[in-house]
């Protein structure tokens, strides 16, 4: 438990047999439940996660998709599992171990203070960003973050592609999880849906880590498609939803 909150950590994983044990092992002891979602890996990710879970004092649930559905869908599966388990907050940490567990309290504090419903990491607020993040990633992230400021409606946010996040159950219950984009692009789409639901979202600094197991599913092809389509869809959906809300609020 963290500051009277029951907290789950969701770990989406795809072919992470080399890194998943370390990812589970480094989850802080104050976390109440670890949920590993294996997105139909072809290796021993699930088995390694169960081995790591057997060593923890708290529950470690390993959920496996029968077919690959994408990182966004894996996170949504983890969110649903956390809600069903009665958790107040669900944080997301990557299965490749590229998120520093020392940053987790900073993600949880705004929720515990009731100043945010969704907290996301911003690596650009950390001084190591220019040394740690590959230059091509910096350029791509800046472009996507600038676009997401417009499409999501959250002009104060940056580093839209950072997946290190924490969300309160009221935010999860305030959006349609079935409609969240299931693959790369889910964080951009989720932000738009949170804006429509009038959820409070803040950035906090997190350490940028690119270790030996780091790999990216985002390249020029995914940046152009489906990312451009996801951003346009999210923008259009948000504008349409906000227009309907204004019409309902206008006296007749």
N, C-alpha and C positions, 0 to 999 in steps of 0.2 A: 504494500500500500504506500502511496505517496501523498502526503498531506491530506489524508482522509479520502483519497480517491483510489478506487480499484482500477488498476492500469494493466492493459494487455499490450504486448509488443507483437505486431504482425510482421512476419518475415516472408515476403514473396521470394520464391527460389525456383530457378530453372537450370538444371545441370550444374549444380553448385556443390558436388560431393567433396571437392577439395577445400571449400571455404565454409561450409554450413556449420561444421562443428565449432569452429572459432566464433562464428556469428552468434550461435546459441550460447556458447560459454561466456561471452562477454556481456550478455544482457545483465544489467544490474540486479542484485538480489531483491531490491525493493519492488520489482515488477511482479505482479500477482500471477500472470499467465503469459506464456509464450505460445504463439500460434504460427507454426511454419506451414505455408501453403505451397506445396510442390505442384508446379504447373505442368504436370505430365513430363517430368524429366525422363531422359533415356539412360541416366546413370543411377548411382546409388544415393541420390540426395535424401530421399525419405528414410532410408535405413540409417544413414549417418546422423540425420536429425534426431531419430529415435534414440540412437546410442548416446548422443549428447544430452537429450532430455532425461535419460535415466540417471544422469549424474546431478540433476538440479533438484533442489528441495521442492519447488513449486511445480505446478502442472505444465507440461509441454505437449501441446496438441499438434499432431502432424496430419494435415488434411491434403489429400492428393486429388488433383483434377484428372479425370480419365483421358481427356484430350487437352492439348495446349490451347489456352484461351487468352493469354496475354497478361502482362504485368498488372494492368488496371483491374482485370477480372480477378486475378489472384488476391489483390489487396481488398477488393470488395468482398470476396469470400471470407477473408480474415476479419473484416469489419463485421460481417453478419455473425461470425462465430463469437466475436467479442461481445456483441450485443446479447446474443443468446446466453452467454455465460454471466451476464449481469455486470459487465465492466462499465465503469464511468468514462474511461478514456481509452482510445486505441492509438498507439504510436506505431510508426512504420520504420523498420530498419532493414537495410538491404541484405539479401542472402550472401552477397560476396564480401561482407564484412567491411564495407567502405564507409561506415558511419561510426563516429567516435561515441561510445556510450557515456563518456564524461559530459557530453552536450545534452543528454536526455533531460536532466532536471531543468535546464533553461527552456526546453520546449514545453515542459509540463507546468512551469510556474505561472505563466499567464492564464492558463485554464484554471489552476488552483486558486488564483487571485480573482477569478471571474472577470477578467478583462479581455478574454478572447474565447472563441468557440473552436478555432482552428489555428494552429501555430505551425509555421513552416520554417525550415532552415534557410538561411541566406549565406552562402559561402563567400559572397562578395563583401560581406561585412567583416570578414576575418582577414587579418593582415597576411596570412600565408597564401591567399588565393593566387597571387601573381606568380608565385614560385611553384605551387603544387598543381594547379590546373593546366593541362596542355593548352597551348595557344589556340588551336583550332576549336577546342571546346569553349574557350572564353568567347571567341567571336560568335559561335553558334548560339551560346547561351544568352549573350547580350541581345542578339536579334530576336530570339524567341521571347525573352523576358519583356522587351519593349512592346512586342506585338500583344503579349498576354495582358499587359497593363491596360490596353485598349479593349480587348475582347472580354476580359473578366470583369472590368469595372473597378478593380482594386488598383488605383493609380499609385499607391504608396508601396507596393510590393515589388520585389525583384527576385532574380534567380528562380524563375518559374519551374525549372526542371529539377530542382532539388527535391528528392523524395523523402528526406528526413522530416517527418511531420508528426503532429499529435492532434487528435480531434475528439471533442466531447460527444457523448452519445446524443445530446440534443441536436447537434449538427447532423449527425448521421440519420437521425429520425426526421430531420427537416427537409431532406432531399430524397429524390427517387434514385436509389442505388442501382436499380436496373438500367437506368439511362446513362450511367457514367461510362465514358469511352473505355473499352476493355484493354487497349494496347498502349503503346507509347503515345503520349499525348494526353493520358488520363489526368495528370496534375493540372494541365491548362483547362481541361473541360470541367474538372471538379471545382476549380476556383470560380468559374462562371456560375455554376449551380449554387455554390455557397452565397454568391452575391445576390442572386435572385431570392434566396431564402433569408436574406438580411443577416447573415452570420458575420460575427466580428473575426477578422483575420489579421494576424500580425506576423512579421518576420523577426527571427532572432539569429544572431551569428552562430555558425557551426563551422567546424574545421573541415577544410577540403582534403580528402584522402583519396589517393590513387595508388593502391598497392599492387602486389604481384598478381592478384586474382581479378583485378579490375578489367571489365570489358563493357563496351557500350553497344546498345542496340540501336543507337541513333547515328545515322550517317546522312550523306547528302540526300539519298533517296527518301529516307523517312522524314527529313526536314521539309522536303518539298511536298511529299505525299506519304502518309496521310496528315502530317502536321498542319499543313496549310488548310486542308479541308476541316480538320478538327477545330482550328481556331475560328474559321468562318462560321461553322455550324454553331459553336458555342456563343459567338458574338450575336448571330441572328436569333438564337433561342433566347438569350438574355434580353435583348432589346424587345422581342415580342412579348416576353413574360412581363417585363416592366411596363410596357405600353398597356397591357391588359389590366395590370394592377392600378395604373393611373386612371383608366376609364372607370374601374369599379369604385375608385375613391372620389370621382368627380360627382358632385350633387346633380341630380336631374331636376 
